[in-house]
Amino acid sequence: MNQENFWILLSKKLANEASISELKELEELIHENPDWQYAIQNIEDLWRHKAPNDDMQTLDAYMLHLQRMKDLHISFGEAADEVSVIGHGRRKVRWYWAAAAVTVLAGLFLFLRPGSKSDVSEKPLAREVNEITTRPGSKSKVELPDGSIVWLNAGSKLTYNKDYGQTLREVTLSGEGYFDVMKMKEKPFIIHTSSINIKVLGTVFNVKAYPEDKHTETSLIRGSIEVTIKKRPNDKIILSPNEKLVVENSGIVESEKNIPKENTGSLPISTLMSVNKLKYNAADSTVAETEWIKNKLVFRDESFGDLAMRMERWYDVEIEITDTELKEEHLNGTFDEETIIQAMDALKEFVSFHYEQKGKKIIINR
């Protein structure tokens, strides 16, 4: 019953028709069942980006899916009945669409799980590993079971085990995340990426670890973190507030001249890494590395090639730069509410190039 009630309450929240008591009840259910966070994230993404264009087509698709779920003995009881009534009467279409979206995705989560059969409705939603993803062009805010907050940038994935917080607090990040970690001395918070591991007790920091990028970056806002490079597990880097660690993904780790003596250990000169001070904007005391959580794409002395990769994730497009020298042009600026076309036109004011758009692909040349 808790799971069924969860779908109903989430539908009302999405439609902005939930009462204060219903919102409080939903919050309690989520807190009691952190495994449901994966479903919530995907449903909220659908609600933000997939509003229906044709009510009758949406109703037909929903009713067809509902019938398939009934054939599989998957019941949503009150939620299904209420949606049918509202859809039939063509009243409160927003609440109907929210409930339809929730019900359809709920069904997908249930019968697409490994090992799902006709009795799937009797199985719990919990998974051994919780996975939260953000698609290109979207961002999300996640509260972990211990109260720690993670903002995920576009094209990112955060995973953690079902037993998170029982003995350890461990997560795996692919992409970019801004972490505000609850302090628990007896339970360190550990982040695994493809090239580094990060251990903290309670602090605020940003991690950028896209596998396809040239570098993995860790920017510490406050507190202290310990970074271990996977290819050299005996060497640890301790970051202080307002410091940024940059690790080259292909080589791993460092430009030794930038590393304090106590941190260098036996690191060879050939390793590629640097520790630098974060640069704050004098006008508003902001730091570029964390402005994305305010929906701002900030780039400072960044190559056009690297910026293009970030813009692909930011705008959910594919960008091809055909000129090698053009990729090495360095740029400075900030995009806030600009569309991809407005952004391209703005960049043309500083670098000479032409571009054409073919669907979601943008081709740039001299």
FENURBEL-V390217 format. One record per run of one state. SS is the DSSP state (hx for helix, st for strand, lp for the rest). FROM is the first residue (numbers start at 0). LEN is the number of residues. If there is no record, write none. Layout:
BEGIN
SS,FROM,LEN
SS,FROM,LEN
END
This chain:
BEGIN
lp,0,1
hx,1,13
lp,14,5
hx,19,13
lp,32,1
hx,33,16
lp,49,5
hx,54,17
lp,71,5
hx,76,13
lp,89,3
hx,92,19
lp,111,8
hx,119,3
lp,122,6
st,128,5
lp,133,6
st,139,4
lp,143,5
st,148,4
lp,152,4
st,156,5
lp,161,7
st,168,12
lp,180,8
st,188,4
lp,192,3
st,195,5
lp,200,3
st,203,6
lp,209,5
st,214,8
lp,222,2
st,224,5
lp,229,2
st,231,8
lp,239,3
st,242,6
lp,248,7
hx,255,3
lp,258,2
hx,260,4
lp,264,8
st,272,5
lp,277,2
st,279,1
lp,280,6
st,286,1
hx,287,7
lp,294,2
st,296,7
hx,303,12
lp,315,2
st,317,4
lp,321,2
hx,323,4
lp,327,2
st,329,6
lp,335,4
hx,339,8
lp,347,6
st,353,5
lp,358,2
st,360,5
lp,365,1
END
